[in-house]
């Protein structure tokens, strides 16, 4: 593979974007969630919809601000293909929500991501979630 960017640089950039998304989502920072996406991004979430473009993504996520403490635990991120401009990755997801009796698992799933390097920052071009619970 002929590239000036190393796999380690791509993988770390991808993981940083995934972490920034999860933390902003859990904190209810809609603008920061939206900032992790490309202008022409598509985000697919089962049971919630498919959102195309930043305006649609912003509108969707602004309606999902947490009312209780929550955590999207994203792990086992595997970068499956990459070059200087684009990378694909698969990550496992466990979503926890704090209730009256403590923390409980709400869902388990996977993210299938295509990210693009936009001015040195990796952003989601296509994000699709799948759930197993």
Secondary structure as GFF3:
##gff-version 3
##sequence-region A 1 133
A	DSSP	alpha_helix	7	27	.	.	.	ID=ss1
A	DSSP	alpha_helix	30	34	.	.	.	ID=ss2
A	DSSP	beta_strand	37	45	.	.	.	ID=ss3
A	DSSP	beta_strand	49	52	.	.	.	ID=ss4
A	DSSP	alpha_helix	54	62	.	.	.	ID=ss5
A	DSSP	beta_strand	70	82	.	.	.	ID=ss6
A	DSSP	beta_strand	86	99	.	.	.	ID=ss7
A	DSSP	beta_strand	102	118	.	.	.	ID=ss8
A	DSSP	beta_strand	121	131	.	.	.	ID=ss9
###
